[in-house]
């Protein structure tokens, strides 16, 4: 997504660094369905239908995000939190923004 980038505050749950979208995520493993939840403070809640065993939930999350942002899994980097519910991910050149993120960026 190479359109104009908003100068979102880093106290937000998401911001742009060039063409890379940075997301702070609060993972909710063991969910019935993998889906994007609500914004809680400076994190985006994401329910993950996988058990948090040896990074399996994070791998499942990355695969889910790849589909949501229409990028290859290799375009997503887990900065920290592979084995923790608090995560930060970097998504290079997302082709699509889920509605909660698009609304947040438009509202800035």
C-alpha atoms as an extended CHARMM CRD file, in Angstrom:
* protein
*
       108  EXT
         1         1  UNK       CA              0.0000000000        0.0000000000        0.0000000000  PROA      1               0.0000000000
         2         2  UNK       CA              1.9160000000        3.0050000000       -1.2400000000  PROA      2               0.0000000000
         3         3  UNK       CA             -0.6330000000        5.7610000000       -0.6880000000  PROA      3               0.0000000000
         4         4  UNK       CA             -0.0670000000        8.6090000000        1.7600000000  PROA      4               0.0000000000
         5         5  UNK       CA              0.8600000000        7.3780000000        5.2010000000  PROA      5               0.0000000000
         6         6  UNK       CA             -0.6650000000        8.9170000000        8.2780000000  PROA      6               0.0000000000
         7         7  UNK       CA              1.6430000000       10.1070000000       11.0320000000  PROA      7               0.0000000000
         8         8  UNK       CA              0.0970000000        7.8550000000       13.6750000000  PROA      8               0.0000000000
         9         9  UNK       CA              1.4590000000        8.1170000000       17.1820000000  PROA      9               0.0000000000
        10        10  UNK       CA              3.5490000000        5.2010000000       18.4020000000  PROA      10              0.0000000000
        11        11  UNK       CA              1.3060000000        5.1000000000       21.4760000000  PROA      11              0.0000000000
        12        12  UNK       CA             -1.3290000000        3.7640000000       19.0730000000  PROA      12              0.0000000000
        13        13  UNK       CA             -1.7730000000        0.0670000000       18.3120000000  PROA      13              0.0000000000
        14        14  UNK       CA             -0.5230000000        0.6300000000       14.7610000000  PROA      14              0.0000000000
        15        15  UNK       CA              1.6740000000        2.9760000000       12.7800000000  PROA      15              0.0000000000
        16        16  UNK       CA              3.5300000000        3.2050000000        9.4980000000  PROA      16              0.0000000000
        17        17  UNK       CA              7.2780000000        3.0870000000        9.0640000000  PROA      17              0.0000000000
        18        18  UNK       CA              7.6410000000        3.7480000000        5.3500000000  PROA      18              0.0000000000
        19        19  UNK       CA              5.6230000000        1.0580000000        3.5600000000  PROA      19              0.0000000000
        20        20  UNK       CA              5.6750000000       -1.1990000000        6.6340000000  PROA      20              0.0000000000
        21        21  UNK       CA              2.7260000000       -1.3540000000        9.0180000000  PROA      21              0.0000000000
        22        22  UNK       CA              3.7000000000       -2.0020000000       12.6440000000  PROA      22              0.0000000000
        23        23  UNK       CA              1.0530000000       -3.6170000000       14.8740000000  PROA      23              0.0000000000
        24        24  UNK       CA              0.9970000000       -4.1910000000       18.6270000000  PROA      24              0.0000000000
        25        25  UNK       CA             -1.0800000000       -7.3100000000       19.2200000000  PROA      25              0.0000000000
        26        26  UNK       CA             -2.7010000000       -8.8980000000       22.2390000000  PROA      26              0.0000000000
        27        27  UNK       CA             -3.0580000000      -12.5550000000       21.2720000000  PROA      27              0.0000000000
        28        28  UNK       CA             -5.9470000000      -14.5860000000       22.6570000000  PROA      28              0.0000000000
        29        29  UNK       CA             -5.0570000000      -18.2540000000       22.0580000000  PROA      29              0.0000000000
        30        30  UNK       CA             -7.4630000000      -21.1880000000       22.3960000000  PROA      30              0.0000000000
        31        31  UNK       CA            -10.2810000000      -19.2470000000       20.7090000000  PROA      31              0.0000000000
        32        32  UNK       CA            -13.1050000000      -20.9900000000       18.8500000000  PROA      32              0.0000000000
        33        33  UNK       CA            -12.3450000000      -18.9790000000       15.7150000000  PROA      33              0.0000000000
        34        34  UNK       CA             -9.3800000000      -16.9080000000       14.5540000000  PROA      34              0.0000000000
        35        35  UNK       CA            -10.5640000000      -13.3200000000       14.1390000000  PROA      35              0.0000000000
        36        36  UNK       CA             -9.6400000000       -9.7140000000       14.7760000000  PROA      36              0.0000000000
        37        37  UNK       CA            -11.1280000000       -8.3620000000       17.9720000000  PROA      37              0.0000000000
        38        38  UNK       CA            -11.2000000000       -4.8500000000       19.3830000000  PROA      38              0.0000000000
        39        39  UNK       CA             -8.5700000000       -2.2890000000       20.2490000000  PROA      39              0.0000000000
        40        40  UNK       CA             -7.5380000000       -2.5000000000       23.9060000000  PROA      40              0.0000000000
        41        41  UNK       CA             -5.2930000000        0.3920000000       24.9020000000  PROA      41              0.0000000000
        42        42  UNK       CA             -2.3410000000        0.3360000000       22.5230000000  PROA      42              0.0000000000
        43        43  UNK       CA             -2.9200000000       -3.2420000000       21.3160000000  PROA      43              0.0000000000
        44        44  UNK       CA             -5.1730000000       -4.9030000000       18.7780000000  PROA      44              0.0000000000
        45        45  UNK       CA             -6.8100000000       -8.0040000000       20.2140000000  PROA      45              0.0000000000
        46        46  UNK       CA             -6.6730000000      -11.0280000000       17.9280000000  PROA      46              0.0000000000
        47        47  UNK       CA             -8.3750000000      -14.2970000000       18.8440000000  PROA      47              0.0000000000
        48        48  UNK       CA             -6.3650000000      -17.3020000000       17.6700000000  PROA      48              0.0000000000
        49        49  UNK       CA             -7.8540000000      -20.7780000000       17.2620000000  PROA      49              0.0000000000
        50        50  UNK       CA             -4.6670000000      -22.5800000000       18.2610000000  PROA      50              0.0000000000
        51        51  UNK       CA             -3.0360000000      -23.6600000000       21.5100000000  PROA      51              0.0000000000
        52        52  UNK       CA             -0.0020000000      -21.6660000000       22.6750000000  PROA      52              0.0000000000
        53        53  UNK       CA              2.4770000000      -24.5360000000       22.4440000000  PROA      53              0.0000000000
        54        54  UNK       CA              6.0230000000      -23.9130000000       21.1430000000  PROA      54              0.0000000000
        55        55  UNK       CA              4.9800000000      -20.9230000000       19.0400000000  PROA      55              0.0000000000
        56        56  UNK       CA              2.1420000000      -22.7230000000       17.2290000000  PROA      56              0.0000000000
        57        57  UNK       CA             -0.3740000000      -19.9620000000       18.0530000000  PROA      57              0.0000000000
        58        58  UNK       CA              2.0030000000      -17.3060000000       16.7270000000  PROA      58              0.0000000000
        59        59  UNK       CA              2.5850000000      -19.2810000000       13.5150000000  PROA      59              0.0000000000
        60        60  UNK       CA             -1.1830000000      -19.5990000000       13.1060000000  PROA      60              0.0000000000
        61        61  UNK       CA             -1.5400000000      -15.8460000000       13.7420000000  PROA      61              0.0000000000
        62        62  UNK       CA              1.0540000000      -15.0220000000       11.0680000000  PROA      62              0.0000000000
        63        63  UNK       CA             -0.7590000000      -17.2080000000        8.5240000000  PROA      63              0.0000000000
        64        64  UNK       CA             -4.0630000000      -15.5170000000        9.4160000000  PROA      64              0.0000000000
        65        65  UNK       CA             -2.5570000000      -12.0230000000        9.1200000000  PROA      65              0.0000000000
        66        66  UNK       CA             -1.0350000000      -12.8940000000        5.7420000000  PROA      66              0.0000000000
        67        67  UNK       CA             -4.5320000000      -13.6110000000        4.4550000000  PROA      67              0.0000000000
        68        68  UNK       CA             -6.0700000000      -10.5420000000        6.0570000000  PROA      68              0.0000000000
        69        69  UNK       CA             -3.4220000000       -8.1770000000        4.6480000000  PROA      69              0.0000000000
        70        70  UNK       CA             -3.0330000000      -10.0610000000        1.3400000000  PROA      70              0.0000000000
        71        71  UNK       CA              0.7240000000      -10.5790000000        1.7180000000  PROA      71              0.0000000000
        72        72  UNK       CA              3.0180000000      -13.5910000000        1.8130000000  PROA      72              0.0000000000
        73        73  UNK       CA              3.8200000000      -14.9450000000        5.2700000000  PROA      73              0.0000000000
        74        74  UNK       CA              7.4250000000      -13.9300000000        4.5900000000  PROA      74              0.0000000000
        75        75  UNK       CA              6.2730000000      -10.2650000000        4.5190000000  PROA      75              0.0000000000
        76        76  UNK       CA              5.3690000000      -10.5250000000        8.2250000000  PROA      76              0.0000000000
        77        77  UNK       CA              8.0560000000      -10.2950000000       10.8870000000  PROA      77              0.0000000000
        78        78  UNK       CA              7.3520000000      -11.0160000000       14.5460000000  PROA      78              0.0000000000
        79        79  UNK       CA              9.4980000000       -8.3850000000       16.2910000000  PROA      79              0.0000000000
        80        80  UNK       CA              8.8220000000       -9.7810000000       19.7580000000  PROA      80              0.0000000000
        81        81  UNK       CA              6.3580000000      -12.0620000000       21.5230000000  PROA      81              0.0000000000
        82        82  UNK       CA              6.6570000000      -15.3690000000       19.6550000000  PROA      82              0.0000000000
        83        83  UNK       CA              6.0180000000      -17.1640000000       22.9780000000  PROA      83              0.0000000000
        84        84  UNK       CA              3.9510000000      -14.4180000000       24.6310000000  PROA      84              0.0000000000
        85        85  UNK       CA              0.4580000000      -12.9560000000       24.2140000000  PROA      85              0.0000000000
        86        86  UNK       CA              1.9650000000       -9.4660000000       23.8270000000  PROA      86              0.0000000000
        87        87  UNK       CA              3.4230000000       -9.2230000000       20.3340000000  PROA      87              0.0000000000
        88        88  UNK       CA              4.6250000000       -6.7270000000       17.8070000000  PROA      88              0.0000000000
        89        89  UNK       CA              4.5770000000       -7.5520000000       14.1140000000  PROA      89              0.0000000000
        90        90  UNK       CA              5.7750000000       -5.6990000000       11.0380000000  PROA      90              0.0000000000
        91        91  UNK       CA              3.8610000000       -6.1870000000        7.7910000000  PROA      91              0.0000000000
        92        92  UNK       CA              5.6960000000       -5.0690000000        4.6760000000  PROA      92              0.0000000000
        93        93  UNK       CA              3.5890000000       -3.4710000000        1.9160000000  PROA      93              0.0000000000
        94        94  UNK       CA              0.1240000000       -4.7340000000        2.9030000000  PROA      94              0.0000000000
        95        95  UNK       CA             -2.2520000000       -4.8120000000       -0.0670000000  PROA      95              0.0000000000
        96        96  UNK       CA             -5.3700000000       -4.6530000000        2.1140000000  PROA      96              0.0000000000
        97        97  UNK       CA             -6.1900000000       -3.2100000000        5.5300000000  PROA      97              0.0000000000
        98        98  UNK       CA             -8.8020000000       -4.8630000000        7.7700000000  PROA      98              0.0000000000
        99        99  UNK       CA            -11.6110000000       -2.4490000000        8.6320000000  PROA      99              0.0000000000
       100       100  UNK       CA            -10.5700000000       -1.7910000000       12.2500000000  PROA      100             0.0000000000
       101       101  UNK       CA             -7.1510000000       -0.6170000000       11.0460000000  PROA      101             0.0000000000
       102       102  UNK       CA             -8.4650000000        1.3260000000        8.0370000000  PROA      102             0.0000000000
       103       103  UNK       CA            -10.9700000000        3.1580000000       10.2780000000  PROA      103             0.0000000000
       104       104  UNK       CA             -8.2510000000        3.9730000000       12.8060000000  PROA      104             0.0000000000
       105       105  UNK       CA             -5.9200000000        5.3510000000       10.1530000000  PROA      105             0.0000000000
       106       106  UNK       CA             -8.6810000000        7.3910000000        8.4880000000  PROA      106             0.0000000000
       107       107  UNK       CA             -9.6990000000        8.7950000000       11.8810000000  PROA      107             0.0000000000
       108       108  UNK       CA             -6.2090000000       10.2020000000       12.5740000000  PROA      108             0.0000000000
